[in-house]
Amino acid sequence: MELQLKNIGMIKEANVKLDGLTVIAGENDTGKSTVGKALFVMLRSTKKGFTKETRPYQEYNKDVYLLNVDFLLEKLFKQHSLEKDGYISLNINGRHYSHKREDRFVAPNIGHETTGGVSDNEHEIIFIETPLVWSFVKFFNEVALVESQMKLSLEYPYLLKDLHFKLAIKSNQMQEINISSEIASIIEGLFIQDKNGDFFFYKDGEDIEMVNTATGIKSFGILQILSNNNHLNSNTVLVLDEPEVHLHPKWQLEMAKVIVELVKNGVKILVNSHSPYMIEALQRYSELAEVNSDFYLAEDGYIKKENDSNSETLAKIFEKLSEPFDVFEEMESQKMENFING
C-alpha cells in the first residue's frame, strides 16, 4: 500500500509506504497527523458499506466515492484542504484511488493498476487520536440515540465518534489477534463494558470509574477493547497519533512492544511520533521481530526518507529530536562562562 499527497494541509509532498510498520517522526505542526487523516479519508471512502449519509448504497460508483471523500475531508480537516494543484492518491492491491482538486476523479475501472474500484479484501481503518475518547462514551451514546430517534445528523468530533463505535460494538470478523492478556499484564487490570454500554477499569477486585483511571492506562485500554471486539486483524490499518502522549518512557517501550506484536500478526500500523524513546523502541523491536518497517521525517512540508534508507533517516530524526539538549548545553556553557568571568 502506498499513499501519495501533494498540497494538502501542511504537506507540500509526501510518498509513504504502508507495508507493516510505518513511523513518521517530526516536530509539532509538520503534517504528521495529516498523513493519517488523508489515509483515513481514502480507505474509508472506498468501502462499499460507507456513505456520507451512513447508509449503504445499492451500487458503489464514482459519485458515491466523491461524496464520501468530500464529506470526510470536511469532517477531518473542517475545510477543503486540497490546494488548486493538490491531490491524494492511494495504491492498494493493484488498484489506484485518487482525488484531485482540478479534475476530481477518473471513472473507476475494476482491474490491475486502474483508477478506482473496490478491493476484494477491504481494509478497515482505525484512527486513535487520543485516549480522551473514554470521556466521550456517554456523550456519543446519547448522540446516537438522538440521531436515531429524531432523524438528525449532529456535529461531533468525527474521529472520536468513529473510534467510540468500535469500542462499543463488536465486529463480526473472526478474532485473529488477541493482545488483551498481554495488555492486562502491563496495566494490571482489564477494561470492561457493562450492560448499559459504560466502561470501567477492573483492578484488584475493584471497579474503577473511568474518570479515576490514569490516562496512560486508558491508552492501553483502547487497544485491549479493540482486540476483544475483533477489530484488530490482518485487514486492519491502525493509525496511532503520538501514542507516547501521557505515557512514562518505560511504558512507551511497552507500547512499542504491543505495536510491533500487532504488526507481526498482520496489522498495518502508521505511528506519528515526536518521542525519541518511542521511535528508538519501535526501531529496535521491529528489527528483533524482523517485521517490515519504514521510517520517515516530517520537515518543512515534506514527509521523506533519506536515500530510501531507514538508518540514514533515523540518524536525521534523532539529530532533529535532540536539538533541545543542544539548548541545555548552551545554557550550561553560558553558566560556566559567567562563573569564570565573575
Buried (B, 14 or more C-beta within 10 A) or exposed (E): BEBBBBBBBBBBBBBBBBEBBBBBBBEEEBBBBBBBBBBBBBBBBBBEEBBBEEEEBEEBEBEBBBBBBBBBBBBBBEEEBBEEEBBBBBBBEEBBBBBBBEEEBBEBEEEEEBBBBBBEEBBBBBBBBBBEBBBBBEBBBEBBEEBEEEEEEEEBBBBBBBBBEBBBEEBEBEBBBEBBEBBBEBBEBBBBBEEEBBBBBEBEEEEBEBEEBBBBBBBBBBBBBBBBBBBBBEBBBBBBBBBBBBBEEEBBBBBBBBBBBBBBBBBBBBBBBBBBBBBBBBBBBBEEBEBEBBBBBBBEBBBBBBEEEBEBBBEBBBEBBEEEEEEEEEEEEEEEEEEEEE
